[in-house]
C-alpha cells in the first residue's frame, strides 16, 4: 500500500530540493556581485562565493567558538601584567634600594627618596629591562594582527549573508513545482481538495523564507508530515471500549457493491471473539445471490450464529429480529450486513435510511474498497449525507499501491478510519495508525 503515493512524494521532495538549491546558488552569486560593487573590492567572485557557501553551511555554534578564541587572545595582555606584578614586588627590598642610592651618590633628601621609592617598588631598575622584554614577548604575538584583519573580511561576508536573507523564496520559484506535485497527488487517488491543502501548506512553509540548502529536504518533509497528519487527525475511538457501553450493541455495515462488507463483518466478529464478546450476524443483504450463504459460511467457521430471513425479505425486519434474538440470548454484539448499493441509486439509499430509522444502530461503519480510487470521495459524501457515517474501514489495502484513497476518505467526512483490510485471512485486520502511515509515506 501507498507505493505510488510514496513515490510521488519522494519525487516532489527531490525536485523541490534541487530547484531551491539551484535558486540559492544563483542568489549567492547575485549577492556577492552586489557587495563587490558596493565595497569596490577586487577579490575574485568565485572565491567569495566559495567562502560564503562555507559560512552558510557552518552551524552558529562554531562561529561563536571562533569569536571566543579571538577575545581570549585580545585579553592576554592584562593577564601577563597581573602575573608579573607579584614577581616584581617580591624581589624589591629596602636594602637594595639604599645601596643603589649610595652608589649613585644621590643626596639623602627625604622628599626625593620618598618619590623614588614607590617608583622602584613597582619596577626595580635591575629587573626593568628584563621585565619589559618579557612583556614585549608576551604582547607581541601575531594573533592580534589577524584579529584586526578578520573583522574587515567578516564584515564583507556578513553583508553578503544579509543580502541573501533579503532574497527569500518567492511564489514564482515554486509555481511550476507545486503544480507538478498537485497533479502527481491527484494521480495517486488523492482528492483535489486534499492535494490543494498539501500544496498550500508547503507553499506557506517555504515562501518568504531563506532556507539553507541542508535544511530544504527536512523542511519539505516536515511540511508533508504535518499536512498529512492534519488530514488524518480526526477524533477517533476504540471500538472495543465503545462496545462495552451497551448490550446488545448494534453495528450496521454499509458500502458499495463488492467493497468487501461481508468479509469485513467476519473479520470484526473474529476480533470481538478474541476480546471475549459474544456475537451474532444479521443477514441484512437479502437481495444479492448467495449473500446469506456466504455469511453463514463465515459464521460456521467462527462459531457465530447467523439470523436470517428468506431472499427478498425486508432487511430492516431481519436486523430488528437479530437484535431481539441477541437480547433474549445475552449476546453482546450484533453485526448487520446490508446489500451493496451504488451511492447514486436513490431507491436503495432510501431503503438504507429505513434500516437506520427502524433499528437505530449504535454504530454505522462505511466499508470502502481502496481500489475504487478517487470515487471514494463521492461514496463517503453521499453515504454520510444519507444516513450519517460514524467510522470507516478500508479494504484491499494490501494490493492497493496508490494510497491516496485513505487521505481522501478521512478528510471528506472528517470521520476516523478504524481498520485496514490487509489480506485474505480473518486475522488480516490492521488497526489504523496515522503516524505509521506518515512514516511509511516519508521513509
VENPENOR-V548589 format. One record per pair of residues at least 24 apart in sequence whose C-alpha atoms are under 7 Angstrom apart, sorted by sequence separation. I is the first residue (numbers start at 1). J is the second residue. D is the distance in whole Angstrom. If there is no record, write none. Layout:
# VENPENOR-V548589
[[I | J | D] [I | J | D]]
This chain:
# VENPENOR-V548589
[[280 | 304 | 6] [281 | 305 | 6] [282 | 306 | 6] [283 | 307 | 6] [287 | 311 | 6] [365 | 389 | 6] [370 | 394 | 6] [391 | 415 | 5] [392 | 416 | 6] [393 | 417 | 6] [397 | 421 | 6] [398 | 422 | 5] [279 | 304 | 6] [280 | 305 | 5] [281 | 306 | 5] [282 | 307 | 5] [283 | 308 | 5] [286 | 311 | 5] [287 | 312 | 6] [364 | 389 | 5] [365 | 390 | 6] [366 | 391 | 6] [367 | 392 | 6] [368 | 393 | 6] [369 | 394 | 6] [370 | 395 | 6] [390 | 415 | 6] [391 | 416 | 5] [392 | 417 | 5] [393 | 418 | 6] [394 | 419 | 7] [395 | 420 | 6] [396 | 421 | 6] [397 | 422 | 6] [398 | 423 | 6] [198 | 224 | 7] [201 | 227 | 7] [280 | 306 | 6] [281 | 307 | 6] [282 | 308 | 6] [286 | 312 | 5] [364 | 390 | 5] [365 | 391 | 5] [366 | 392 | 5] [367 | 393 | 5] [368 | 394 | 5] [369 | 395 | 5] [370 | 396 | 6] [391 | 417 | 6] [392 | 418 | 6] [393 | 419 | 5] [394 | 420 | 5] [395 | 421 | 4] [396 | 422 | 6] [286 | 313 | 6] [363 | 390 | 6] [364 | 391 | 7] [365 | 392 | 5] [366 | 393 | 6] [367 | 394 | 6] [368 | 395 | 6] [369 | 396 | 6] [370 | 397 | 6] [391 | 418 | 7] [393 | 420 | 6] [394 | 421 | 6] [92 | 121 | 6] [198 | 227 | 6] [286 | 315 | 6] [371 | 400 | 6] [376 | 405 | 6] [380 | 409 | 6] [285 | 315 | 7] [370 | 400 | 6] [284 | 315 | 5] [374 | 405 | 6] [377 | 408 | 6] [381 | 412 | 7] [89 | 121 | 7] [92 | 124 | 7] [266 | 298 | 6] [270 | 302 | 7] [373 | 405 | 6] [377 | 409 | 6] [380 | 412 | 7] [381 | 413 | 6] [89 | 122 | 7] [262 | 295 | 7] [353 | 386 | 7] [376 | 409 | 6] [380 | 413 | 7] [88 | 122 | 7] [284 | 318 | 6] [353 | 387 | 6] [88 | 123 | 6] [283 | 318 | 7] [284 | 319 | 6] [370 | 405 | 6] [377 | 412 | 6] [171 | 207 | 6] [282 | 318 | 7] [343 | 379 | 6] [169 | 206 | 7] [170 | 207 | 5] [282 | 319 | 6] [169 | 207 | 5] [170 | 208 | 6] [316 | 354 | 7] [169 | 208 | 5] [316 | 355 | 4] [320 | 359 | 6] [343 | 382 | 6] [168 | 208 | 5] [169 | 209 | 6] [282 | 322 | 6] [315 | 355 | 7] [343 | 383 | 6] [168 | 209 | 5] [169 | 210 | 6] [168 | 210 | 5] [316 | 358 | 7] [165 | 210 | 6] [288 | 339 | 7] [279 | 331 | 6] [282 | 334 | 7] [284 | 336 | 6] [285 | 337 | 6] [287 | 339 | 7] [278 | 331 | 5] [279 | 332 | 6] [280 | 333 | 6] [281 | 334 | 6] [282 | 335 | 6] [283 | 336 | 6] [284 | 337 | 5] [285 | 338 | 4] [278 | 332 | 5] [279 | 333 | 5] [280 | 334 | 5] [281 | 335 | 5] [282 | 336 | 4] [283 | 337 | 5] [284 | 338 | 5] [285 | 339 | 4] [277 | 332 | 6] [278 | 333 | 6] [279 | 334 | 6] [280 | 335 | 6] [281 | 336 | 6] [282 | 337 | 6] [284 | 339 | 7] [77 | 139 | 6] [73 | 143 | 7] [74 | 144 | 7] [265 | 335 | 7] [262 | 337 | 6] [70 | 147 | 7] [248 | 326 | 6] [248 | 327 | 6] [258 | 340 | 7] [248 | 331 | 6] [249 | 332 | 6] [250 | 333 | 6] [251 | 334 | 6] [252 | 335 | 6] [253 | 336 | 6] [257 | 340 | 4] [248 | 332 | 5] [249 | 333 | 5] [250 | 334 | 5] [251 | 335 | 5] [252 | 336 | 5] [253 | 337 | 6] [254 | 338 | 6] [256 | 340 | 5] [257 | 341 | 6] [247 | 332 | 5] [248 | 333 | 5] [249 | 334 | 6] [250 | 335 | 6] [251 | 336 | 6] [252 | 337 | 6] [253 | 338 | 6] [255 | 340 | 6] [256 | 341 | 5] [257 | 342 | 7] [247 | 333 | 7] [248 | 334 | 7] [255 | 341 | 7] [256 | 342 | 5] [52 | 157 | 6] [261 | 367 | 6] [259 | 367 | 6] [252 | 361 | 6] [259 | 368 | 6] [251 | 361 | 6] [259 | 369 | 5] [250 | 361 | 5] [251 | 362 | 6] [252 | 363 | 6] [253 | 364 | 6] [254 | 365 | 6] [255 | 366 | 6] [250 | 362 | 5] [251 | 363 | 5] [252 | 364 | 5] [253 | 365 | 5] [254 | 366 | 5] [255 | 367 | 5] [249 | 362 | 6] [250 | 363 | 7] [251 | 364 | 6] [252 | 365 | 6] [253 | 366 | 6] [254 | 367 | 6] [255 | 368 | 6] [253 | 367 | 7] [35 | 159 | 7] [35 | 160 | 6] [32 | 160 | 6] [31 | 160 | 6] [31 | 163 | 6] [31 | 164 | 6] [260 | 395 | 7] [28 | 164 | 6] [27 | 164 | 7] [27 | 167 | 7] [270 | 426 | 7] [267 | 426 | 5] [266 | 426 | 7] [267 | 427 | 7] [16 | 177 | 7] [267 | 429 | 7] [12 | 181 | 6] [232 | 407 | 7] [8 | 184 | 6] [231 | 407 | 7] [8 | 185 | 7] [232 | 410 | 6] [232 | 411 | 7] [5 | 185 | 7] [231 | 411 | 6] [234 | 414 | 6] [236 | 416 | 5] [234 | 415 | 6] [235 | 416 | 7] [234 | 416 | 6] [5 | 188 | 5] [191 | 374 | 6] [4 | 188 | 6] [189 | 373 | 5] [190 | 374 | 7] [189 | 374 | 5] [191 | 377 | 7] [21 | 213 | 6] [17 | 216 | 6] [17 | 217 | 6] [232 | 434 | 6] [13 | 217 | 6] [229 | 434 | 7] [13 | 220 | 6] [228 | 438 | 7] [189 | 402 | 6] [225 | 438 | 6] [188 | 402 | 5] [189 | 403 | 7] [190 | 404 | 4] [194 | 408 | 7] [188 | 403 | 7] [189 | 404 | 4] [190 | 405 | 6] [188 | 404 | 5] [189 | 405 | 6] [190 | 407 | 7] [191 | 408 | 5] [190 | 408 | 6] [1 | 397 | 6] [1 | 398 | 6] [4 | 401 | 5] [5 | 402 | 5] [1 | 399 | 6] [3 | 401 | 5] [4 | 402 | 4] [5 | 403 | 6] [1 | 400 | 5] [2 | 401 | 5] [3 | 402 | 6] [4 | 403 | 7] [5 | 404 | 7] [1 | 401 | 5] [2 | 402 | 5] [3 | 403 | 7] [1 | 402 | 7] [2 | 403 | 4] [1 | 403 | 6] [6 | 441 | 5] [6 | 442 | 7] [2 | 441 | 7]]
